Amino acid sequence: MAHNNLGNLLKNVRKDYDAAETHYRKSIEHDPKNAYSYTAIGSILKKRKDYDGAEKMYRKAIELNPESPHAYWHLSRLLQDHKNDIPGAIKQMEEYVRLGNDGEQELERLRAKL
């Protein structure tokens, strides 16, 4: 948890994405099933425009914790904004909503885009 928390501080407050990624990866070394760290790394990779790497991280987070809504949200946004995969984005947003999150308007917008 310490590496996650430090990663959050570095990413969100200092905007030091390289150092934040280092701490998230250390967190994964200690707990390879830490879905949160994979999602956080995905967000950093997305900022760097490494969309394939970000997608891989989000999908790994979902694999490790299929009840993690943030990974579905971020993957949906990535697929629609950077991969032009609207059906894929819809599928991920449907999972986000299925988990009890408010995403109906986003889902309607995506379906209209299709």
C-alpha positions in Angstrom: 0.0 0.0 0.0 2.9 2.4 0.7 4.0 2.2 -2.9 0.5 2.8 -4.1 0.0 5.8 -1.9 3.4 7.3 -2.9 2.5 6.7 -6.5 -0.8 8.5 -6.0 1.0 11.4 -4.4 3.6 11.6 -7.2 1.0 11.3 -10.0 -1.8 13.5 -8.7 0.1 16.2 -6.7 3.6 16.4 -8.2 2.7 15.2 -11.7 5.9 13.2 -11.7 4.6 10.3 -13.8 7.9 8.5 -14.1 8.4 8.3 -10.4 4.7 7.4 -9.9 5.0 4.5 -12.4 8.1 3.2 -10.6 6.2 3.0 -7.3 3.1 1.4 -8.9 5.4 -1.2 -10.5 7.1 -1.8 -7.1 3.6 -2.3 -5.6 2.9 -5.0 -8.3 6.3 -6.7 -7.4 5.0 -7.0 -3.9 1.5 -7.9 -4.8 1.1 -9.1 -8.4 -2.7 -9.2 -8.1 -3.0 -5.5 -7.3 -5.5 -4.4 -9.9 -5.4 -0.8 -8.7 -1.7 -0.4 -9.7 -2.3 -1.8 -13.1 -5.1 0.8 -13.7 -2.9 3.6 -12.4 -0.1 2.5 -14.8 -2.6 2.4 -17.6 -3.5 6.0 -16.9 0.1 7.1 -17.0 0.7 5.2 -20.2 -2.4 6.8 -21.7 -0.9 10.3 -20.9 2.2 9.3 -22.7 0.1 8.2 -25.7 1.1 4.6 -25.3 -2.4 3.5 -26.0 -1.6 -0.2 -26.6 0.3 -0.3 -23.3 -2.5 1.4 -21.5 -5.1 -1.0 -22.9 -3.0 -3.9 -21.8 -2.8 -2.5 -18.2 -6.5 -1.9 -18.0 -7.3 -5.3 -19.3 -4.9 -6.9 -16.7 -6.7 -4.9 -14.0 -10.0 -6.2 -15.1 -8.7 -9.8 -15.3 -7.4 -9.5 -11.7 -10.5 -7.8 -10.3 -13.6 -8.0 -12.5 -15.5 -6.0 -10.0 -13.2 -2.9 -10.4 -15.3 -0.2 -12.0 -12.4 2.2 -12.7 -10.6 -0.1 -15.0 -13.8 -0.5 -17.1 -14.4 3.2 -17.2 -10.8 4.0 -18.3 -10.8 1.2 -20.9 -14.0 2.4 -22.3 -12.7 6.0 -22.7 -9.5 4.7 -24.2 -11.3 2.6 -26.8 -13.6 5.4 -27.9 -11.1 8.3 -27.8 -8.0 6.6 -29.1 -8.8 3.3 -30.8 -12.1 4.2 -32.5 -13.6 1.0 -31.1 -17.1 2.1 -30.2 -18.5 -1.4 -29.8 -15.7 -2.2 -27.4 -16.2 1.0 -25.5 -19.9 0.2 -25.2 -19.1 -3.3 -23.8 -16.8 -1.8 -21.2 -19.3 0.9 -20.2 -22.0 -1.7 -19.9 -19.8 -3.5 -17.4 -19.2 -0.3 -15.5 -23.0 0.3 -15.3 -23.6 -3.4 -14.3 -21.4 -2.8 -11.3 -23.8 -0.2 -10.1 -22.1 2.9 -11.3 -23.8 5.9 -13.0 -22.9 5.7 -16.6 -26.2 5.5 -18.4 -25.8 8.9 -20.1 -22.3 7.9 -21.3 -23.7 4.6 -22.5 -26.5 6.3 -24.4 -24.0 8.7 -26.0 -21.8 5.8 -27.1 -24.8 3.9 -28.6 -25.8 7.0 -30.5 -22.3 7.3 -31.8 -22.5 3.7 -33.1 
